[in-house]
Amino acid sequence: MHQTENVNPIEGALNKLFSTIDALSAKIDEMNERVDYIGSFVGMDIGEDGKEEHIEPPGQLAGLSFDVLGKLLPAKDANNVRAYFLRVLSLFRRYIKSIIIFGSSKTKSGVSSTSDIDVAFIVDDTDIQRFTLEQLKDRLFTKMAEIARDFSDKIHAQAYPLSEFWASIIKPNPVILTLLRDGVAVYDTGFFVPIQMLYKTGNIIPTKESIDANIENAEGLIMLADSVLSTKLSLDLYNSVVAAGQALLMEYGYLPPVPKEVAKNLMAIAVEKEKVLTKEDVEKVEEVVTWFKKIDHGELKEVSGEEYSKKHKITKEVVDKTLKIISSIREEKGIPKPAIDKELSKEMEKKGDKYNEGQK
């Protein structure tokens, strides 16, 4: 009779599991070696103790370079960024053309333990029809930032649609040129690195149209800044004299008039009836109100520092005098004076003085 050898089923299962683990480990080691090789891209020179290391290009191959991340970032940051990239690629691999690290993380200029890690994603938008370019950029930025928060608050990600990237090459855009000049591709599908090589060999140069567009943009932005600044400053002074006038009229028992009627009411009540203000005081109120209306209606395009200083001075005179009158009325009635946050007033006054000084 043939005797069958008894085999422990648990031991057999464990042996099979260990064999599988060994095979997987060997495969992972093989893949890591391949990833480290195919992910090393041309264009990265790293200075360390005065030495420079140049990484050879991978030719037509592409992948995620763990090696590059380890050279650019401290170990903890490199691990966080690597995990972040893997998450993004797991979700959007078919759309991601390149992932580039740029800024201080790449150049080592001014980098510290709290420095942002600047990352740019080039995303293929050519088959996305549901959104406009701006909508797509907003959605991409929101999504990339949302994923980044799971890994590190130092990651600062930007997403650039492929069509916009190409347009910026045809008419060079300063932001895209910065990526080409300073960026290091840690993931590339054979797209970014060749363009970077063209740029570094002088084959991508600004056109007359791109220069004109940038100077036009600069002019437009400074005009916008001037407009916003003058409107905001004049509005604050306008609201100040109107509020002071309304407060004084209410103290005498009258309903607060609409802004355009404040000066008229002050003349009838505070000047002619109560005789607590002079005609000159009311003219100051009217001057500030009229000045703001001209700015608000576009009749006055520019406001000089000298003009603002003058209006600021007379506004303060009106407000200070109004406060003294109201305080005097309260004192005669035996009730508390207006409660003024002196610290806030001092802070606001400092800001006004600082602006005035800068405009001289």
C-alpha positions as CSV (number, residue, x, y, z in Angstrom):
1,M,0.0,0.0,0.0
2,H,1.4,3.3,-1.1
3,Q,1.8,5.8,1.9
4,T,1.1,9.5,1.0
5,E,3.5,12.0,2.6
6,N,1.6,14.4,4.9
7,V,2.1,18.1,4.1
8,N,1.0,20.8,6.4
9,P,-1.4,23.0,4.4
10,I,-0.5,26.2,6.4
11,E,3.2,25.7,5.7
12,G,2.5,25.2,2.0
13,A,0.5,28.4,1.8
14,L,3.2,30.4,3.6
15,N,5.9,29.0,1.3
16,K,3.8,30.0,-1.7
17,L,3.2,33.5,-0.3
18,F,6.9,34.0,0.4
19,S,7.8,33.0,-3.1
20,T,5.2,35.5,-4.5
21,I,6.7,38.3,-2.3
22,D,10.2,37.5,-3.5
23,A,9.0,37.7,-7.1
24,L,7.2,41.0,-6.5
25,S,10.2,42.5,-4.7
26,A,12.5,41.6,-7.6
27,K,10.0,43.2,-10.1
28,I,9.7,46.4,-8.0
29,D,13.5,46.7,-7.9
30,E,13.6,46.3,-11.7
31,M,10.9,48.9,-12.2
32,N,12.6,51.4,-9.8
33,E,15.9,51.1,-11.7
34,R,14.0,51.8,-14.9
35,V,12.1,54.7,-13.5
36,D,15.3,56.3,-12.1
37,Y,16.9,56.0,-15.5
38,I,14.0,57.1,-17.8
39,G,13.1,59.9,-15.5
40,S,16.4,61.8,-15.6
41,F,16.1,64.7,-18.0
42,V,18.4,67.2,-19.7
43,G,18.7,70.7,-18.3
44,M,19.3,70.1,-14.6
45,D,22.6,71.4,-13.2
46,I,22.8,71.1,-9.4
47,G,25.5,73.0,-7.6
48,E,26.6,71.4,-4.3
49,D,29.8,72.5,-2.6
50,G,30.9,74.2,-5.7
51,K,30.4,71.0,-7.8
52,E,27.9,70.7,-10.7
53,E,26.2,67.5,-11.8
54,H,24.7,67.2,-15.2
55,I,22.1,64.5,-15.8
56,E,22.0,62.9,-19.2
57,P,18.8,62.9,-21.3
58,P,16.8,59.7,-21.6
59,G,16.2,60.0,-25.4
60,Q,12.7,59.0,-26.3
61,L,11.9,57.5,-23.0
62,A,9.9,59.2,-20.3
63,G,8.7,58.7,-16.8
64,L,8.7,59.9,-13.2
65,S,12.1,60.6,-11.9
66,F,12.5,59.7,-8.2
67,D,16.2,60.5,-8.6
68,V,15.6,64.1,-9.6
69,L,13.2,64.7,-6.7
70,G,15.8,63.4,-4.3
71,K,18.4,65.8,-5.6
72,L,16.1,68.9,-5.7
73,L,14.4,68.5,-2.3
74,P,15.0,67.4,1.3
75,A,14.1,63.7,1.8
76,K,10.8,64.5,3.6
77,D,9.7,67.0,0.9
78,A,10.8,64.7,-1.9
79,N,8.6,61.8,-0.4
80,N,5.6,64.1,-0.1
81,V,6.0,65.5,-3.6
82,R,6.5,62.0,-5.0
83,A,3.3,60.8,-3.4
84,Y,1.5,63.9,-4.6
85,F,2.7,63.3,-8.2
86,L,1.7,59.6,-8.1
87,R,-1.8,60.6,-6.9
88,V,-2.2,63.2,-9.7
89,L,-0.9,60.7,-12.3
90,S,-3.2,58.0,-11.1
91,L,-6.2,60.3,-11.7
92,F,-5.1,62.2,-14.8
93,R,-2.2,60.4,-16.5
94,R,-3.8,60.5,-19.9
95,Y,-4.0,64.3,-19.7
96,I,-0.6,65.1,-18.1
97,K,2.1,66.0,-20.6
98,S,4.7,67.2,-18.2
99,I,5.4,68.0,-14.5
100,I,8.0,70.7,-13.9
101,I,9.6,71.9,-10.7
102,F,10.8,75.5,-10.8
103,G,11.5,78.5,-8.6
104,S,13.7,78.4,-5.5
105,S,13.2,74.6,-5.2
106,K,15.1,74.2,-8.4
107,T,17.6,77.1,-8.3
108,K,18.3,76.7,-4.5
109,S,18.1,80.5,-4.4
110,G,16.7,81.7,-1.1
111,V,15.3,78.3,-0.3
112,S,14.5,77.5,3.3
113,S,12.7,74.8,5.3
114,T,9.5,76.8,4.8
115,S,9.9,77.6,1.1
116,D,7.1,76.8,-1.3
117,I,7.7,73.9,-3.7
118,D,6.6,75.4,-7.1
119,V,5.1,72.9,-9.5
120,A,3.7,73.3,-13.0
121,F,1.5,70.8,-14.7
122,I,1.2,70.9,-18.5
123,V,-2.3,69.4,-19.2
124,D,-3.6,68.3,-22.6
125,D,-6.9,70.2,-23.2
126,T,-7.3,69.4,-26.8
127,D,-10.2,67.0,-26.3
128,I,-11.9,68.9,-23.5
129,Q,-14.9,70.8,-25.0
130,R,-17.2,71.4,-22.1
131,F,-15.3,74.3,-20.6
132,T,-13.7,77.5,-21.8
133,L,-10.0,77.9,-21.4
134,E,-10.4,80.1,-18.3
135,Q,-12.9,77.7,-16.7
136,L,-10.6,74.8,-17.4
137,K,-7.6,76.6,-15.8
138,D,-9.7,77.5,-12.7
139,R,-10.9,73.9,-12.3
140,L,-7.4,72.5,-12.8
141,F,-5.9,74.9,-10.3
142,T,-8.6,74.1,-7.7
143,K,-8.2,70.3,-8.2
144,M,-4.4,70.3,-8.1
145,A,-4.4,72.5,-4.9
146,E,-7.0,70.3,-3.3
147,I,-5.0,67.1,-3.9
148,A,-1.8,68.9,-2.7
149,R,-3.3,69.6,0.7
150,D,-3.4,65.9,1.4
151,F,0.4,65.8,1.2
152,S,2.0,69.1,2.1
153,D,1.0,72.7,2.6
154,K,4.3,73.7,0.9
155,I,3.3,72.5,-2.5
156,H,2.2,75.4,-4.7
157,A,0.8,73.9,-8.0
158,Q,-0.1,75.7,-11.2
159,A,-1.8,74.0,-14.2
160,Y,-1.3,75.2,-17.8
161,P,-3.4,73.9,-20.6
162,L,-1.4,72.6,-23.5
163,S,-3.0,75.0,-26.0
164,E,-2.0,78.0,-23.9
165,F,1.5,76.6,-23.5
166,W,1.8,76.3,-27.3
167,A,0.4,79.8,-27.8
168,S,3.0,81.1,-25.3
169,I,5.8,79.5,-27.4
170,I,4.6,81.1,-30.6
171,K,4.3,84.5,-28.8
172,P,6.7,84.0,-25.9
173,N,5.1,84.6,-22.5
174,P,7.3,85.6,-19.5
175,V,5.8,82.9,-17.2
176,I,6.3,80.1,-19.7
177,L,9.8,81.3,-20.5
178,T,10.6,81.1,-16.8
179,L,9.5,77.5,-16.8
180,L,11.7,76.8,-19.9
181,R,14.7,78.7,-18.3
182,D,14.6,77.4,-14.7
183,G,12.3,74.4,-14.8
184,V,13.3,70.7,-14.3
185,A,11.0,68.1,-15.7
186,V,10.4,65.4,-13.2
187,Y,7.8,63.8,-15.4
188,D,7.7,64.2,-19.2
189,T,6.1,62.5,-22.2
190,G,8.9,63.6,-24.5
191,F,7.2,67.0,-24.8
192,F,8.7,69.6,-22.5
193,V,12.4,68.7,-22.6
194,P,12.8,69.2,-26.4
195,I,11.1,72.6,-26.2
196,Q,13.4,73.5,-23.3
197,M,16.4,72.5,-25.4
198,L,15.2,74.8,-28.3
199,Y,14.9,77.7,-25.8
200,K,18.3,77.1,-24.3
201,T,19.9,77.0,-27.7
202,G,18.3,80.4,-28.7
203,N,15.7,79.1,-31.0
204,I,12.7,80.5,-29.1
205,I,12.9,84.3,-29.1
206,P,10.3,87.0,-28.2
207,T,8.4,88.4,-31.2
208,K,7.4,92.1,-31.7
209,E,3.8,91.1,-31.1
210,S,4.6,89.5,-27.7
211,I,6.6,92.5,-26.7
212,D,3.8,94.9,-27.7
213,A,1.3,92.7,-25.8
214,N,3.3,92.8,-22.6
215,I,3.9,96.5,-22.6
216,E,0.2,97.0,-23.4
217,N,-0.7,94.8,-20.5
218,A,1.7,96.7,-18.2
219,E,0.2,100.0,-19.2
220,G,-3.3,98.7,-18.6
221,L,-2.5,97.3,-15.2
222,I,-0.9,100.5,-13.9
223,M,-3.9,102.5,-15.2
224,L,-6.2,100.1,-13.4
225,A,-4.1,100.4,-10.2
226,D,-4.3,104.2,-10.4
227,S,-8.0,104.1,-11.0
228,V,-8.7,101.7,-8.1
229,L,-6.4,103.6,-5.7
230,S,-7.8,107.1,-6.5
231,T,-11.4,105.8,-6.3
232,K,-10.9,104.0,-3.0
233,L,-9.1,106.9,-1.3
234,S,-11.6,109.5,-2.5
235,L,-14.5,107.2,-1.5
236,D,-13.0,106.9,2.1
237,L,-12.8,110.7,2.5
238,Y,-16.2,111.2,0.9
239,N,-17.8,108.7,3.3
240,S,-15.9,110.4,6.2
241,V,-17.3,113.9,5.7
242,V,-20.8,112.6,4.9
243,A,-20.9,110.4,8.1
244,A,-19.6,113.4,10.2
245,G,-22.3,115.7,8.8
246,Q,-25.0,113.1,9.3
247,A,-23.9,112.5,12.9
248,L,-24.1,116.2,13.7
249,L,-27.6,116.5,12.2
250,M,-28.8,113.4,14.1
251,E,-27.4,114.8,17.3
252,Y,-29.7,117.8,16.9
253,G,-32.7,115.4,16.4
254,Y,-32.9,115.4,12.6
255,L,-33.0,112.3,10.3
256,P,-29.8,111.7,8.4
257,P,-30.1,113.1,4.9
258,V,-28.9,111.3,1.7
259,P,-25.2,112.1,1.0
260,K,-25.9,114.7,-1.7
261,E,-28.2,116.7,0.7
262,V,-25.7,116.7,3.6
263,A,-24.0,120.0,2.8
264,K,-27.4,121.7,2.2
265,N,-28.8,120.5,5.5
266,L,-25.7,121.5,7.4
267,M,-25.9,125.0,6.0
268,A,-29.5,125.4,7.0
269,I,-29.2,123.8,10.5
270,A,-25.6,123.8,11.7
271,V,-24.7,127.2,10.2
272,E,-27.8,129.3,10.1
273,K,-29.9,127.8,12.9
274,E,-27.5,126.4,15.5
275,K,-24.5,128.5,14.5
276,V,-22.0,125.8,15.4
277,L,-20.4,125.5,12.0
278,T,-19.2,128.2,9.6
279,K,-20.0,128.6,5.9
280,E,-16.4,127.7,5.2
281,D,-16.8,124.4,7.1
282,V,-19.8,123.4,4.9
283,E,-17.9,124.4,1.8
284,K,-15.2,121.9,2.8
285,V,-17.8,119.2,3.0
286,E,-19.1,120.2,-0.4
287,E,-15.6,120.3,-1.9
288,V,-14.8,116.7,-0.8
289,V,-18.2,115.4,-2.0
290,T,-17.9,117.1,-5.4
291,W,-14.3,115.9,-5.8
292,F,-15.4,112.3,-5.2
293,K,-18.3,112.6,-7.6
294,K,-16.0,113.8,-10.4
295,I,-13.7,110.8,-9.9
296,D,-16.6,108.4,-9.6
297,H,-18.1,109.7,-12.8
298,G,-14.8,109.6,-14.7
299,E,-14.6,113.3,-15.1
300,L,-11.3,113.4,-13.1
301,K,-8.9,110.7,-14.3
302,E,-5.9,111.2,-12.1
303,V,-5.4,112.2,-8.5
304,S,-2.0,113.6,-7.4
305,G,-0.5,113.1,-4.0
306,E,-0.8,116.8,-3.4
307,E,-4.5,116.9,-4.2
308,Y,-5.2,113.9,-2.0
309,S,-3.2,115.4,0.9
310,K,-5.3,118.6,0.6
311,K,-8.6,116.7,0.7
312,H,-7.4,114.5,3.5
313,K,-6.5,117.7,5.5
314,I,-9.9,119.4,5.2
315,T,-11.7,116.1,5.8
316,K,-9.9,115.7,9.1
317,E,-10.6,119.3,10.0
318,V,-14.4,118.8,9.4
319,V,-14.4,115.4,11.3
320,D,-12.4,116.8,14.3
321,K,-14.6,119.9,14.6
322,T,-17.8,117.8,14.3
323,L,-16.6,115.5,17.1
324,K,-15.8,118.5,19.4
325,I,-19.3,120.0,18.8
326,I,-21.1,116.7,19.5
327,S,-18.9,116.1,22.6
328,S,-19.8,119.7,23.8
329,I,-23.5,119.0,23.3
330,R,-23.3,115.7,25.3
331,E,-21.4,117.4,28.1
332,E,-24.1,120.1,28.5
333,K,-26.7,117.3,28.6
334,G,-24.7,115.3,31.1
335,I,-24.5,112.3,28.9
336,P,-21.3,110.3,27.8
337,K,-19.3,111.7,24.9
338,P,-19.0,109.6,21.7
339,A,-16.8,106.5,22.3
340,I,-13.9,106.6,19.9
341,D,-11.4,103.8,19.4
342,K,-8.3,105.9,19.7
343,E,-5.9,103.1,18.7
344,L,-7.8,102.5,15.5
345,S,-7.9,106.2,14.8
346,K,-4.1,106.4,15.3
347,E,-3.5,103.4,13.0
348,M,-5.7,104.9,10.2
349,E,-4.0,108.3,10.6
350,K,-0.6,106.6,10.3
351,K,-1.7,104.9,7.0
352,G,-2.9,108.2,5.7
353,D,0.4,110.0,6.6
354,K,2.5,107.2,5.1
355,Y,0.6,107.5,1.8
356,N,0.9,111.2,1.8
357,E,4.6,111.1,2.4
358,G,5.1,108.6,-0.4
359,Q,3.3,110.8,-2.9
360,K,5.4,113.9,-2.2
